[in-house]
Amino acid sequence: MAIFQCHIQVISRGEGRSVVSAAAYRSASRIENNYTGLTDDYTQKGWVEYSEIILPANAPGEWNDRAVLWNAVEEAEKSRDCRLAREIEVALPQELSLQENIRLVQEFVQDSFVSNGMIADINIHNPPVRDSSGIPVDADGNRVTDRKDMVFRNPHAHILLTLRPLDENGRWMPKTEKEYLCKKGNQTKAFTAEEFKAAKEEGWQKQYLYYKGKKKVWLTPSEAFEGNLIRASKYPRCTPGRQNEKARYWNSREAILAYRKSWEEHVNLALERAGRPERVDCRSYKDQGLDTIPGIHLGSYASRQTASDRYKANEEIQELNRKNEDIQKCLDEVEKEIEKKKERLFDRLAEQLGKIRGDILSVRYDLESLLERQAAVETERKRLDERISRVRTIRENALERDRASKEKIARLKKEAADFPARKDSLGEAIQAEQEAVRFRRERLDKVLAEEGFDSLSDYLQEAQILSQMELEAETLEQEITSCREQTEELERRYGELEGKLDAEDLKGFEPWREKWSGHYEKKAAERIRKRKGGFRVYLFERAVQNTGYSLRHSAYLAGRAAYVVKEMVQAAEETDGQGRKR
């Protein structure tokens, strides 16, 4: 059935990523990266069903070429930690044909992004279901090579978007524009360089630092002239900068929510247009009033790593959802039975409560296991982060120095041509710079090997995996919190149900409860033993201890609350009776 998935991330140079490499991978093409000097070749990658670049009216026509476009983006961004592009990854409805999905993505991109001035690079992927080795399989799990025998369940689109606005002539605009904090009389106001040209005619002046005794103060040149003060700095006083209004909105939470809502509306319109009854909803399960815990979205690589802690954590979340649903149904049934017929045999009631306790115990075990998985994932992430950070520092330093060497070599060659008499000394200087470039490359290769990377491409791939793991770690933390909250809510309801039994009833009920609690505790242990992954005794003992404490505590609080309410009602009735008597 149709599902809602709209994953949004930013491709940043500060994370060791390149938008040229990202575009080549998503389009399965070969692009030379002018910034790194490397060629990204993914022409052997398959399953790209459709590619297209959509330009706004004011963009240069040559940017329809993917290599020209994304190299222009890399060239426009100068800082080593700049944000290069935004990627929107959306799941496409399996109920629609390829042509219907193409139209859906085109309309969504045009309405949400291109109409607002962004350039969009669309690539639709539809990989087959594959086994843990990455080999396509048929519906029965057998490896196949013929496309007609393969199973396709994951059509999705990658949409790369530019982050820097364009002016009316198709030139990149600054994301943030410098502002001078100027002064006129007692007024202070900020102006951009263009605005200051007109403001200067109206008497506005820039402020500079001047020495006033041992202190430094901000003054205009005319104020400093009156005091015969000496300037301490040539740089004028500035604000942190005026952010481009378009760029500010594109990066806002408001825009992100609008993109998700827009995708929901476009998908539902496409399904309606195709005569399909399915619909999607961009709201979270919680906002929809559902108790379901959302799982972690695993990419094509992680979804095949069935032995990894991330994959197993996702499986355990799905198992928790199934168990929580079963527990919820049982709790509803028990609540009805207690309300309608308290005289029902204690054996039947104790059996159902014992089953619920066993299921809660099983959920507690899975929650403890999930916490261990989280710790293992975090340890793996930290180890990878340490390796990536060292290589990133060496690589950025090498790139920066290599660019300086390249410029110096070009300058020295020009001097050698202009001054033949200095050709030998200049040749030695050129050779020294070339040797420095070679040394830095050898040093980078050595550090890559020391950190366990086979090549620079291997490092870049691991850097992307690290970025994904950081997103997954944050999501996993949220899911564990949701799991814990739902389990505590189930335990609270369990306590409320026991609290509805009178004190006299509890005396007769206790032996039956002990009998069925022990029975279903053993059954829970047997179920866990049969599942793949083994049975960890220490986790089960911890789950038994936590479950016993939580349920006893919940029952005590529920009973205490019922007692307080009863006392208040009784006191109110006595007061009312005395009032009438008077």
NORZIDA-V976519 format. One record per pair of residues at least 12 apart in sequence whose ideal C-beta (glycine too) atoms are under 6 Angstrom apart, sorted by the first residue. I is the first residue (numbers start at 0). J is the second residue. Records with the same first field share a line. If there is no record, write none. Layout:
# NORZIDA-V976519
I->J / J
This chain:
# NORZIDA-V976519
0->277
1->92 / 94 / 277 / 279
2->90
3->279 / 280 / 281
4->90
5->89 / 259 / 262
6->88
7->87
8->86
9->82 / 85
10->83 / 84
11->82
12->81 / 83
13->80
14->466
15->391 / 462
18->69 / 72 / 83 / 84
19->32 / 69 / 73
20->39
22->65 / 69 / 120 / 159
23->39 / 41
24->41
25->122 / 157
26->50 / 122
27->41 / 44 / 47
29->42
30->66
33->70
34->73
46->124 / 125 / 126
47->122 / 124
48->97 / 123 / 125
49->101 / 123
50->122
51->121
52->120
53->108 / 113 / 119
54->118
55->113 / 116
57->165 / 167 / 169
58->118 / 165 / 169
59->169
75->171
79->395
82->162
84->159
85->160 / 162
86->159
87->158
88->157
89->156 / 262
90->155
91->154 / 155 / 156
94->275 / 277
95->273
99->273
103->265 / 269
104->121 / 156
106->265
107->265
111->258 / 261
112->160
116->164
117->160 / 161
118->161
119->158 / 160
120->159
121->158
122->157
123->156
124->155
125->151 / 154
127->149 / 151
128->150 / 152
131->303 / 305
135->149
138->150
164->243 / 245 / 246
172->243
174->243 / 246
175->240 / 242
176->191 / 241
177->240
178->191 / 238 / 241
179->195 / 205 / 235 / 237
180->236 / 238
181->203 / 205
182->206 / 219
183->202 / 203
189->238
204->219
205->235
206->219 / 236
207->230 / 235
208->231 / 232
209->223 / 228 / 230 / 231
210->229 / 231
215->231
217->236
259->281
260->281
263->279 / 281
266->279
291->320
292->316 / 320 / 478 / 481 / 482
294->313 / 316 / 317
295->313 / 471 / 474
308->372 / 375 / 376
309->376
311->372
312->369 / 372
315->365 / 369
316->478
319->365 / 482
322->358 / 362
323->485
326->358 / 489
329->355
330->492
333->351 / 496
337->499
345->508 / 511
346->511
349->511 / 512 / 515
350->515
353->515 / 516 / 519
354->519
356->516
357->519 / 520 / 522 / 523
359->546
360->523 / 542 / 546
361->523
362->486
363->542 / 545 / 546
364->527 / 538 / 539 / 542
366->482
367->538 / 541 / 542
368->538
369->479
373->475
380->468 / 472
383->465
386->450
387->462 / 465
390->446 / 450 / 458
393->443 / 446
394->443
397->439 / 443
401->436
404->432 / 435 / 436
407->432
408->429 / 432
411->425 / 428 / 429
490->549 / 550 / 553
491->553
493->550
494->553 / 554 / 557
495->557
497->554
498->557 / 558 / 561
